[in-house]
Amino acid sequence: MADMEHPRRPKGIHPQSHTFSRRWGAHRGIIIDTMASAARFLQSFKLPVMPEAAQALIRTLSNEQADVPLVVAIIAKDPALTTTLLRMANSAMFGLSRSVNTLESAVSVVGMAHIRARALSICMAGTLEFPPSLDRLAFWSHCLVCAGYAKWLAASIAMDEQQAWLTGMMVRLGQIVIAQRMPIAMEEIELLPRAPGERWKRERALAGFDEGEIAAEIARRWDFPEMVALGLQAAGQPLANRSSPLGAVVHLAGLVTDQAMQGAIALKELPLSVVQMLGLPLERLQESIPKPETFSDISMLQS
C-alpha cells in the first residue's frame, strides 16, 4: 500500500519494514476507535486521585494571593512529601552553600514557585501507576531534563520559568496512558533509532494524538490552570496552535532533551519557525547550554 494512503504514519517507520508490517494491521482497529479525541481516549481510563496536598497546591497555581506561609502549610501536612522535598533541596543538584532543615528555609533559598512545582512532580510520580513497558527511572529522568530545558528556554524570553518547568515535566504523562491502553503500540513508539521529536509523530500515527494532548486532558481532570493544559496540548505541534508560547517552549525543550539523550545538542537544528515565533536568541543560548545531568537527579522519585 502506498505511503500516501497512510497520512498519519510517522517518518522513520516504513510500511515495508518487518516490524511495521507485522503490527500495523493490529493497530488499525485501535486507531479508528481512539482517533476522535484525547478526551474520548481517557473516558474509560480511571485517573488516580491526587493526594490532598497536591490538590491544594494545584489550587494555589490559580490563586494570586497564595503566599509562602500558605504553600508551606499545605506541604507540611504531608510528612513524607516534606521529607522528600528537604532531601531534594539538599541534593547536589541545587548546589546550595548551606544545608536547609525546614520547609521555610528551603523556600527562602530555592523559591516558593520551584518548591511547589517540585512537590507537584513528586506527587504525580507517586500517584500514577507505571506500566511495565516503560523504564520508570529513565522516563522520569527524561521528564526532569525536559523540565529543566523548558525553564532554561523560558528564562531567555522572560516567560514564567516555573510554569515552563512544570509543563515540561508533565508533557510525557500522556505516554503512560498510551502504554497502559495500547501496550503493543509502545514497541513501535519507542523503536530505535528515533529522531528528536519523532515519538510525537509515532504517537499521532498509532493513537491519533500525541502524549501532550493526553497530558492536557489529565491536567484538566486534575484542575491545573488552563494555560498549563493549553501548553501541553500544543507541545507536540506548536505551529498548529500559535496562541500558546508555553507549548512552543515545551516543544523545543523536548527536542533539546532528545538531542541531549543522543549525545550532542545543536540548537541550529531546532525548527526555525518555532524559534522565530518565540524570538529565541539561539547564538547566545548555544554558548551556555546546560548539561542534561544538571537536571536529571531522580533520587527524590525513587521508591
N, C-alpha and C positions, 0 to 999 in steps of 0.2 A: 504494500500500500504506500502511496506517495506521501512524502513529508507534508505536503500542503493539506492533506486530509487530517492532520493532527496539529492544529494551530497551538495547542497548549502543551505540546511536548517540549521539555527543556532541552536546551543545547547541551551537547555532551552525552546524550543518551540516544544513540542511533537506533532506528526501528529494526535494523537487521542484526543488531548486536545480540549475542547469546542471552545475556541477562535480560535485556529489554523484551525480546520476543517471547521469552519464557514466561514473563509475568504480566505483560501489558493487557492481555485478554482478561486475566483475573481481576485487573483493576477497573476495567471499563464500566462494569455494573456499579461499582462503588462510586466512581466519579459521577455517573448520572444521578445517583441518589443524593450526593453531597454537594453538588455544584451550586445549588440555589443560593446559599449564603453561609458565611461562617456562623451566623446566629442559629440557623437551622441545624448546622452540623453539631452545635452544642446543646440543642434542645433536649436530647436524651442523655446527655453527659452530666453526671451528678458532680458538680463542682464542690470541693470541700469547703466548709465554713472556716473563714479566717479566725484566728484567736481573738478574744475580746480586745486585747491590747492593740492588735493590728487594725481592727475595725475602728477603734478610737483614733489611732494615728492617721488613718485614711481620712477621717472626718476633718482632722486639723489641716489637711492639704488645701481644703477649700475655705478655711477659716482664717481670714486675715488678722484676726485678733489673737490667734494662737501664739503663745509665747513660750519661753524656755521653761518656766515652772510647770505649765500645763503638760508639755511634752515629757518632761522628766517624771512628773507624777503618773502619767499613763504607763511609761516603760517600767517604772519602779514597782508597779502592781504585778509584774511578771518576773519573778526572781531568776528564772532560767534565762530569759531574754536579757536581763540586766547583766548577769554574769558573762554571757557571750559577748555583749557589746563592750564591756570593760576589757575583756581579753583581746578583742579586736583592736580597741583603741591603744592598747599597749603593745601591739604587734609591730614587727619591723616595717610593715607596710606604711605606717603613718610616720615613722621616724621621729617620734616625739623626744624632746630633750629631757623630759622627766616623766615618771610614771603617773598615771591617774588612777585614783582609788574609788571615786564616786562618780555617779552619773553627771552631777553638776559640773565637776571638774572636766569630765570628758567632753561635755557640751561646750564648755568655755574654751577648750583647746581645739576641738575638731569642728565645732559649729553645730547648731541645732538642726539645720536642714540636712546635713550629712549624716548625723546620728539617726535622725528619723528615717531617712532613706535606707540606711544600713539595717535598721531594725525591721523595716518592712521586707527587705530582701531576705533576712533570716527567717522571718515568719513564713514567707512564701515557700522558701526552700524546705522548711519543716512541715508544711501543710500539704503540698502536692504529692500525690502518690506517684513514685517514679517508675516508669516502665522498664523492664529488663533489657529491652532492645537498645537503650541508651546508656552510655557510661556516665553515671551520675556526677562524679567529681570533674570529669572532663567537660561535661555540659555546663556546670556552674562556673567553672574556671573561664570558659568562653563567655558566659554571661557577664562576669565581672570585668573581663578585659573590654568587652563591648561597652559596658557602662563607663569604664574609665576613659576610653577614647571618645565617647559621646560627651562626657563632661569636658574633656580637653578641647574638643572642637567648639563646643558651646561657649567656652570661655573666650575664644578668639573672636567671637562676634557679639559679645556682651549678651548672650542668651542665658536664661536661668540654668546654671550649671547642675544643681541638684535635681531639678526636674529632668534634665537630659540624662543624668546618671541613672535615675530610677527607671525612666522609659527604656534606656539602653539595656538595663538589667532585665527588664520584663519581656523584651521583644521575642525571645525564643520560647516563652512559656507555651505558646500555641503548639510547638512541636511535641510537647509532652502529650497533648490531647491527640494529635495525629498518630503518635506512636501507640497509644492505647486503643484508638479506634481502627487504625489501619496498620497493624504491625508489619505486614508483608511489604507495604509501600516504603517503610523506613529503610529497607535494604537498598532500594533504588535511590532514595533521597540522600543517604549517607555514602553512596558508592564513590570510591576514589578512582581516578583523580576528580577533584571538584573545584572548579574555578571560583574565585571570590564572588559571592552573591548568587552562585548557581543553585544553592539549596532552596532559595525562594522560588526560582523558576521551576525546579523539580516539584516542589510542593504544589504550586499552582497547576502543574501538569497532572499530578496524580490525585490531588484532593479538590482542586477547583479554586483554591485560595491559599495564601501563604500563612506562615506561623504568626506574623504580625497582626494579620486580620483576625485570627482566632484570639490572640492575646488581647486585642482591643475589646472583644466581647467578654473575655474573662475580667478585664479591668472594669467594664461597665457593671458586670454582675457583682463585683466587689466594691462598687461605688467609688472608684477612683475618679478624680476630676476628668471631665470630658476632654480637656486639652491633652491629657495623657493618652486617653483612648484614641483620639484622632491621630496623635503622633504614632502610636503603634499601628493603626490601620494604614497609614501612609508609608510606613517604613520600608516595605518591600518595593513599592512603586511610587516614589515621591513626586514624580513628574505628572502622575495622574491626579494628584491632589496637592496643588501648589499652595493651598491655604494653610498647610502645616509645615512651617520651617523645622519644627521639632522632629517631624517624621523624616525630613531630609537629612538632618544631623544624625539621627539614629541609623539611617540607611548608609551614610558614609562611614559611620563608626563600625557598622557590621562588615563593610568591605575592608576597612583597615584591619579589623580583627582577623578576618580570613587571610589577608596578606601576611599578617604577623605570624599566624599559625603555620604558614608555609615557609617562613624564614626571612622574608625581606619585605619592607614597606616602601612602596613607591606611590606617593601621593599624586604624581603626574598621571597615573593610570586610573584615577577616580573619574567618574563621568563628569565631563566639563560642564554640561548643562546644569547639574545639581550643584556643583561648586560655584558656578556663576550666580545661580539663584540665591545662594546664601551669602555670596560675597566673601568667600574664604580666602585669606592671604596664604596661598599654598607655598610660595617660596620661603616665607618666614617660618611656616609650620614645619616644612621639610627639615629645617635645621634644628628643630627641637622636638623631634618625635620621641615620646616616652617609650621605654621598653615595655612589652606586654607583662613581664613578670612584676612590674611595679604595681599592677592592678590585680593580679591573679591569686592573692592569698585566700585560699578557700578553707583555712583552718577553722573558721567560725561556722562553716557549713558542714563539716564532717560530723557524722553521728558516732 
